[in-house]
């Protein structure tokens, strides 16, 4: 397998997070309806879904900073921590969603990109640690 570059992976994470964040900001009501069911959506649910959009944009900005202002082993370690942080975020979110009194559905469009990015970040971080000065 060819080396997966940590800088490129962090740029990819930054771009995808910012795009998903903008998407959440623009479709908060629709996301709330598809996740909770149209009959279960309360007035504040759109606000929460849009709040996730802001969080994704912030994660994208952090990833951009890692891509632009770090290198070598530091960048590899931060790439691994990005993967770990995403695992904790998704795992915690799934636990909370599963223990909710109501059924909360997380669509494939919301969990598949982070899973792919976790795998890429993990591979890139490991390879970066092995090849860095």
Secondary structure as UniProt FT lines:
FT   HELIX           6..26
FT   HELIX           28..36
FT   HELIX           38..40
FT   HELIX           43..69
FT   HELIX           72..98
FT   HELIX           108..131
//
